[in-house]
Amino acid sequence: MHPPKIQTFDVPTKTNIDNKGTVRAVDEFRVEPFGLYMSRAMVNRVTTHWVESWLLPDLGICVTDWWWNPGHERDQDFYVDIAAIERGPERWRLTDLYLDVVVRTGRSSQVIDVDEFVEAVAGGLLEPALAEYAMHRTHDTVTALAAHGHDLDRWLATEGITLSWRSRPRSGHRQ
């Protein structure tokens, strides 16, 4: 089991740095009162060619829309990481807390990677307070999504949040 993945989003240098220290160029950052938007290419990845994410620190989530390569599409509209997010004036830091929610707009919201979360907690990789935070954030997120018909945009609107994304062709559900 791996320790929690930590990413840094350096707005002035337009870079995204992963937990291994790999620095990736960011095409666009956008800072809003409710969060940080990031859009960048996925280099050398068979399954995807672009990623867009919104870090929403007050909700403890990172919402991602993957641009899948042909033949690798997934039945999901959004991928939601449960995370501890530290907002800085120039750098943002995201600690992935293992639990994720796959949102299929109007159909379902499914919690995944529970096995990784349990293993991390049992192995002492996630301190109890952070594990409890992750559980509360997951529960609150799934409850809110279900209450709004599994529609991320409808839920976030009640929180005063409107997410905007790059324009690209869509077919059926978001891919």
C-alpha positions in Angstrom: 0.0 0.0 0.0 1.2 3.5 -0.9 1.1 6.6 1.4 -1.5 9.2 0.5 -0.8 10.8 -2.9 0.0 14.5 -2.7 -0.1 16.9 -5.6 1.0 20.5 -5.7 -0.6 23.0 -8.0 1.7 25.9 -8.6 -0.3 28.7 -10.2 2.4 31.2 -11.1 4.6 28.6 -12.8 1.6 26.8 -14.4 2.8 23.4 -13.1 1.2 20.4 -11.5 3.7 18.4 -9.4 2.8 14.8 -8.3 3.9 12.9 -5.2 6.9 11.5 -7.1 8.1 15.0 -8.0 7.1 14.8 -11.6 6.4 18.3 -12.9 3.7 18.6 -15.6 2.9 21.8 -17.6 -0.6 23.1 -17.0 -2.5 24.7 -19.9 -4.8 26.7 -17.7 -5.3 27.5 -14.0 -8.3 29.5 -12.9 -8.7 30.6 -9.3 -12.3 31.2 -8.1 -13.5 32.1 -4.6 -14.7 28.5 -4.2 -11.8 26.6 -5.8 -9.1 26.1 -8.3 -9.5 24.9 -11.9 -6.7 23.0 -13.7 -6.6 21.8 -17.3 -3.6 20.0 -18.9 -2.6 17.3 -21.3 -2.0 13.7 -20.2 1.4 12.8 -21.7 2.3 9.2 -22.4 -1.0 7.8 -21.1 -2.7 5.1 -23.1 -6.2 5.7 -21.7 -6.6 9.5 -21.6 -5.3 12.5 -23.4 -6.5 15.4 -21.3 -7.6 16.1 -17.7 -9.7 18.9 -16.2 -10.0 19.2 -12.4 -11.7 21.5 -9.9 -10.2 21.5 -6.4 -13.0 22.5 -4.0 -11.4 22.8 -0.5 -14.6 23.7 1.5 -16.2 20.5 0.3 -13.1 18.3 0.6 -13.3 17.1 -3.0 -11.5 17.3 -6.3 -13.9 16.9 -9.3 -12.2 15.5 -12.5 -13.4 15.1 -16.1 -11.1 12.8 -18.0 -10.9 13.0 -21.8 -10.7 9.3 -22.8 -8.8 8.0 -25.8 -10.9 5.9 -28.2 -11.5 2.4 -26.9 -10.9 3.5 -23.3 -14.1 5.4 -22.5 -15.7 4.7 -19.1 -19.3 4.9 -18.0 -18.8 8.0 -15.8 -19.4 11.7 -16.1 -17.2 12.8 -13.2 -14.6 11.3 -11.0 -14.6 12.8 -7.5 -11.5 12.4 -5.2 -12.1 12.8 -1.5 -9.2 15.0 -0.5 -7.7 17.4 2.1 -7.0 20.6 0.1 -4.8 23.4 1.3 -5.4 26.7 -0.5 -2.4 29.0 -0.7 -1.9 32.3 -2.4 0.2 30.8 -5.2 0.4 27.0 -4.5 -2.4 24.6 -3.7 -1.8 21.2 -2.1 -4.1 18.2 -2.5 -3.8 15.1 -0.3 -5.8 12.2 -1.9 -7.6 10.3 0.9 -8.1 7.1 -1.1 -11.9 7.2 -1.4 -13.4 8.2 -4.7 -16.9 8.7 -6.1 -17.9 7.9 -9.7 -20.8 10.0 -10.8 -23.1 9.0 -13.6 -25.3 12.0 -14.0 -29.0 11.3 -13.3 -28.2 7.6 -12.6 -25.9 6.9 -9.7 -23.0 7.8 -7.5 -20.7 5.0 -6.5 -18.0 5.0 -3.8 -14.9 3.1 -5.0 -11.5 2.3 -3.6 -12.8 1.4 -0.1 -10.3 -1.5 0.0 -7.4 1.0 -0.5 -8.8 3.2 2.2 -9.2 0.4 4.7 -5.7 -0.9 4.0 -4.2 2.6 4.4 -6.0 3.1 7.7 -5.0 -0.4 9.0 -1.4 0.1 7.9 -1.2 3.4 9.7 -0.7 5.4 6.5 -3.7 7.6 7.3 -4.0 9.1 10.7 -7.3 8.6 12.5 -8.4 12.3 12.3 -7.8 12.4 8.5 -9.5 9.0 8.0 -12.5 10.3 9.9 -12.5 13.4 7.8 -12.4 11.3 4.7 -15.4 9.2 5.8 -17.5 12.3 6.6 -16.6 13.9 3.3 -17.5 10.8 1.4 -20.8 10.4 3.3 -21.7 14.0 2.8 -20.8 14.0 -0.9 -22.8 10.8 -1.7 -25.8 12.0 0.4 -25.8 15.4 -1.4 -25.5 13.8 -4.9 -28.3 11.4 -4.2 -30.5 14.3 -2.8 -29.9 16.1 -6.1 -30.7 13.2 -8.5 -27.0 12.3 -8.8 -26.5 15.6 -10.6 -23.2 17.2 -9.6 -24.1 20.6 -11.1 -27.4 20.7 -9.3 -25.8 19.9 -6.0 -23.0 22.4 -6.4 -25.4 25.1 -7.4 -26.9 24.8 -3.9 -23.4 25.5 -2.5 -23.1 28.6 -4.7 -20.6 26.8 -7.0 -20.8 26.7 -10.8 -18.1 24.7 -12.5 -17.1 25.6 -16.1 -15.2 23.2 -18.4 -13.4 23.3 -21.7 -15.7 22.8 -24.7 -15.4 19.5 -26.5 -17.7 17.2 -28.4 -19.9 15.0 -26.2 -21.8 11.9 -27.1 -24.5 10.6 -24.7 -22.9 10.7 -21.3 -19.7 12.6 -20.6 -16.7 10.5 -21.4 
